[in-house]
């Protein structure tokens, strides 16, 4: 069994196990069935003689030295006795098993805690991502709704302006080009009537006000009527 150097004095001897006093690894003794192999047993006897001289009352008459001597003697007597050494080693076996169990429990607890922290962090990040996506969706919908309404309003206004311009342009072109005579007046009036009917239907199906279409058509009819030749008074 490997032996380590251990500093033993009258102030530290009471804090050391019997194995540690002689620099022996308790696990080695436990694995060996609670027994010292011959070289280790010889080492214990040699170390005891050295320590007993160190704490002998003739060399150090202090009460602390006497207590240290008794502690070293008890350790040597225990380890060099097969039955006592086995019983003493059994306490380490039990302690080692309890420590291993405690370590395993602590390891499981730490893994569980780490997994719990990981899951909580993933949940927090997922919730934050959902909130961000929902906020972005609300913002996009809000902007899209406002933009759509604005675009619709602009489209309606443009349509109305276009239709008003179209009415006026049609009116101006027709009035300017209509140089009708008496024979053509009836034909033109029928054309205007048909156009008025078409314009009224178009106005009913469009965003332009119905009254606007009718007013423009009426003005065209009035303009057409103005083109009719006035009857001349009979010659005197």
N, C-alpha and C positions, 0 to 999 in steps of 0.2 A: 504494500500500500504506500502511496506517495506521502511523504512527510513534509510539512511546511514549517518554516521558522515562525515562531510565535513569541512575541514579547510578553512575558508574564512577570508581573510585579504584584506587590501586596495591595495595590489599589485597583488593579484590573482583573485579578484572578477570579473574583466572585462574579464577574460579568461573562466569564467564559464557560462553555460547556466542558465536560470531562474530555471529550475528544479534542476540543480546541486548545485546551491547556497543553496537550502534547503534539499539537500540529497535525492531527489526524482528521481526514474528511469523514464525517459521519455517514455520508452516502456510501462510501466504500465499505464501511463496516456493516451497514444494513444489507447491502448487496451480497456480502459474504456470510449472510445468515446470522449476523449479530456477533461474529467472532473475529478476533484479531488473528491475522496470519503471524507465523513465528517471527519474521523480521520486525513487524510492527510491535509485537509484544515485547521484544528485546529493546526496542527503541523506548517504549514506555518506562521500562525499568531503569534504563540509563538516564532518561530525562528526569525521572523522579529523584534519583540520587542527586542530580545537579540542583534541582529546585529545592530539595530538602536542606541542602547545605546553604542555599541562598536565604531561606527563611528560618534557619535554625535559631533557637533562642540564644545560643551562645554567640551568634553573629549579630542578631538583631533582636533585642529583648522587648521590642515594642509589641503591644497587643495586636496591632495590625499584622505584624509578621507572624505571630502565633496563629492567628485565624487563617492566614494565607497558607501556612504549613499544613494545617488540618484539612484545608480544602484540597490541596495537592495530594495529600496522602489518601483521602477518600476517593479521589479520581483514579489514582493508580490502583488501589485495591479493587475498585469496581471493574476496571477494564481488563485487569489480569485474571479476574475470576470469570470462568466461562458462563456460569448461570447468571451472574449479576450483569455481565457485559451484554448477554443476550436480552435480558429484561430491559436494561437501559437503552439498548439499540432499538427495542420495540417501540419505546416512546418516540424515538425519532422517526420510525417507520410510520407510526400513526400521525405524527405531526406533519411528516412529509406528504402523506395521503391527504390530510386535511388541507394542507397548503396547496397541493395540486388541485384539489376540488375547489378551493377558494379561488385559485388562479383561473381555473376553467370557468367558474361562475362569473368572475370579474370580466373575463374575456368575452363570454356570451353577453353579459350586460353591456359591455362597451360596444360590441358589434350591434346589439339591438339599438342602443342609443345612437350610434353612428347612422344606422339604417333609418331610424326615426327622424334624425336631423336631416338626412338626405331627402327623405320623402316629404318632410315639411318644407324644405327649400324648393323641391320640385313643384309642390303644390303652390307655394307662394309665387314662384316664377310663372307657373301656368296661369294662376289667377291674375297676376299683373299683365301677362300677355293678352288674356281675354279682355281685361278692362281696356288695355290699349287699343285692341282691335275694335271693341265696341265703340270707344270714343272716336276712333278714326272713321268707323262706319257712320256714326251719327254726324260727324263733321262733314263727311263726303255727301251724305244724304241731304244735310242742310244746305251745303253749297250747291249740290246738284239741283235741289228743289228751288232754291232762290234763282239759280242760273236758268233753270227751265222756265220758271214763271217770267223772268225778265226777258228771256228769248221769245216766249210766246207773246208777251206784250209788245215787244219790238216787231215781231212778225205781223201781228194784227195791225199795228200802226202803219207799217210799211205797206201792207195790203190795202188799207184804207187810202193811203196817199196815192198808191198806184191806181186804184180804182177811180179816185177823184180825178187824177190826172188823165186817165183814159177817157172818163166821161167828157171832160172839158176838151180833150184833143179831138175826140170823135165829133163833138158838137161843133168845134171850130172848123174842122175839115169839111164836114157836111154842109155847113152854112156857107162856107167860102166857095165850095164847088157847085152848089146848087144854083144853077142859072136855068130855072125852069120856065117853061112857057105854059100857056093855058092847057095845051094838050097833055103835057107831062105832069101836071100838078096832081091829078088823081092817082097816077102810078106812084109818085113820090110819097103821097100821103099814105098809101097802102104799105109802102116800104117802111115808113116811119112807124106805122102802127105795129107792124110785125117786129121791128126793132124794139119798140117800147115794151111789147109783151115779153120778148127775150130778155131784155134788161131787167124787167120786173122779176122774172123767174130767177135770173142770176143773182139779183140783189137778195131775194128770199133765201138763197142757199149759201150766201157768203157772209163775211163778217161786216160788210158795209151796211149802214142803215137803209131800210127800205125807202124811207122818205127821200134820201139823197138820190137814189136811182130814179124815182118818179119825178123829182124836181128837174133833174137833168134832161130826162126824156120830154118833159113838158116844155122846157126851154127850147129843145130842138124842134118840137112841133110848132111852137110859136114862131121860131125863126123860119121854119118852112112856110108857114102861113104868110109871113111877111114877104116871102119871095113871090107870092101869087100876084099876077098883074091886076092893078086896080081898074075897075070898070070906068071907061071914059064917058063923059057926058055927051049926049047926042049933039051933033052940030046944029048951030042955030041957023 
